[in-house]
Amino acid sequence: MSDINWKNVGFYLVLAFLTFMIGSSGITKLIGMQEWVEAWELYGYQPWFMYFIGALQIVTVIMLWIPKLRFWGADFIAIVMLGAMYTNFNVGEYLGIIQDVVILILCGIVMWVTWDSFTSVWNRVGVQPA
């Protein structure tokens, strides 16, 4: 019998996958990769918004690896993915929605696993979340 905790291994694989997907997307937006610039023009968004989203993605990836901020990092990524789904739907890039949904589900897993640490913060200040 091995002493490997497969639930932890699976959880950290989810974090690693999210880090790779969101982190690489954020970095390519921050450096102004031509493909993103052209996509942003197609979407009808301002260039500054691309840099903002890229920076937000980098910050949220860092948050995923800080246990006390992990829930919030996954939450912010999920919000960005909802916006990405809306954008992909509006421009007819329906295959992009599949990737967004997968990332959204993985964020949901991270938020579910870290829910207790999230609610413990509220309990310390005397607030009961709904």
C-alpha positions as CSV (number, residue, x, y, z in Angstrom):
1,M,0.0,0.0,0.0
2,S,1.2,3.5,-0.8
3,D,0.9,6.5,1.4
4,I,0.0,8.8,-1.6
5,N,-3.0,11.0,-1.0
6,W,-4.6,10.8,-4.4
7,K,-7.2,13.5,-3.6
8,N,-4.3,16.0,-2.9
9,V,-2.5,14.9,-6.1
10,G,-5.7,15.4,-8.1
11,F,-6.3,18.8,-6.5
12,Y,-2.7,20.0,-7.2
13,L,-3.0,18.7,-10.8
14,V,-6.1,20.9,-11.2
15,L,-4.2,23.9,-9.8
16,A,-1.3,23.2,-12.2
17,F,-3.6,22.9,-15.2
18,L,-5.3,26.2,-14.3
19,T,-2.0,27.8,-13.7
20,F,-0.8,26.8,-17.1
21,M,-3.9,27.7,-19.0
22,I,-4.7,31.0,-17.3
23,G,-1.1,32.0,-16.7
24,S,0.0,31.5,-20.3
25,S,-3.1,33.4,-21.5
26,G,-2.3,36.3,-19.1
27,I,1.3,36.5,-20.1
28,T,0.5,36.5,-23.8
29,K,-2.0,39.3,-23.3
30,L,0.4,41.3,-21.2
31,I,3.2,41.2,-23.8
32,G,0.7,42.2,-26.4
33,M,0.9,39.1,-28.6
34,Q,-0.4,40.0,-32.1
35,E,-3.0,37.3,-32.1
36,W,-4.5,38.7,-29.0
37,V,-4.4,42.3,-30.3
38,E,-6.3,41.1,-33.4
39,A,-8.8,39.1,-31.4
40,W,-9.4,42.0,-29.1
41,E,-10.2,44.2,-32.2
42,L,-12.6,41.5,-33.4
43,Y,-14.3,41.4,-30.0
44,G,-14.7,45.2,-30.1
45,Y,-12.9,45.8,-26.8
46,Q,-10.4,48.5,-26.1
47,P,-6.7,47.6,-26.0
48,W,-6.3,48.6,-22.3
49,F,-8.9,46.0,-21.4
50,M,-6.7,43.2,-22.8
51,Y,-3.8,44.3,-20.6
52,F,-6.1,44.6,-17.6
53,I,-7.5,41.1,-18.1
54,G,-3.9,39.7,-18.6
55,A,-2.8,41.3,-15.4
56,L,-5.8,40.0,-13.6
57,Q,-5.1,36.5,-14.9
58,I,-1.5,36.6,-13.6
59,V,-2.7,37.9,-10.2
60,T,-5.4,35.2,-9.9
61,V,-2.9,32.4,-10.8
62,I,-0.7,33.6,-7.9
63,M,-3.7,33.6,-5.7
64,L,-4.4,29.9,-6.5
65,W,-1.1,29.0,-4.8
66,I,-1.7,31.0,-1.6
67,P,-4.1,28.8,0.5
68,K,-5.9,31.7,2.2
69,L,-6.5,33.4,-1.2
70,R,-7.2,30.2,-3.3
71,F,-11.0,30.5,-3.1
72,W,-10.9,34.1,-4.3
73,G,-8.4,33.3,-7.1
74,A,-10.7,30.6,-8.4
75,D,-13.7,32.9,-8.1
76,F,-12.1,35.7,-10.1
77,I,-10.9,33.3,-12.8
78,A,-14.5,32.0,-13.0
79,I,-15.8,35.5,-13.4
80,V,-13.3,36.1,-16.2
81,M,-14.4,32.8,-17.9
82,L,-18.0,33.9,-17.8
83,G,-17.0,37.1,-19.7
84,A,-14.9,34.9,-22.1
85,M,-18.0,32.7,-22.7
86,Y,-20.1,35.8,-23.4
87,T,-17.5,37.1,-25.8
88,N,-17.0,33.8,-27.6
89,F,-20.8,33.4,-28.0
90,N,-21.2,36.9,-29.4
91,V,-18.4,36.5,-32.1
92,G,-19.5,32.9,-33.0
93,E,-16.4,31.2,-31.6
94,Y,-18.4,28.3,-30.1
95,L,-15.5,25.9,-29.7
96,G,-13.9,28.5,-27.4
97,I,-16.8,28.1,-25.1
98,I,-15.9,24.5,-24.5
99,Q,-12.5,25.5,-23.1
100,D,-14.1,28.2,-21.0
101,V,-16.6,25.7,-19.5
102,V,-13.8,23.3,-18.7
103,I,-11.9,26.0,-16.9
104,L,-15.1,27.2,-15.2
105,I,-15.7,23.6,-13.9
106,L,-12.2,23.3,-12.6
107,C,-12.6,26.6,-10.8
108,G,-15.8,25.3,-9.3
109,I,-13.8,22.3,-8.0
110,V,-11.2,24.5,-6.4
111,M,-13.9,26.7,-4.8
112,W,-15.7,23.6,-3.5
113,V,-12.6,22.1,-2.0
114,T,-11.5,25.4,-0.4
115,W,-15.0,26.4,0.8
116,D,-14.2,25.6,4.5
117,S,-11.2,27.9,4.6
118,F,-13.3,30.6,2.9
119,T,-16.1,30.3,5.5
120,S,-13.7,30.2,8.4
121,V,-12.6,33.7,7.5
122,W,-16.2,34.9,7.8
123,N,-16.8,33.0,11.0
124,R,-13.8,34.7,12.6
125,V,-15.3,38.2,12.0
126,G,-18.8,37.0,13.1
127,V,-20.5,36.9,9.7
128,Q,-22.4,33.8,8.5
129,P,-22.4,33.5,4.7
130,A,-25.7,32.5,3.1
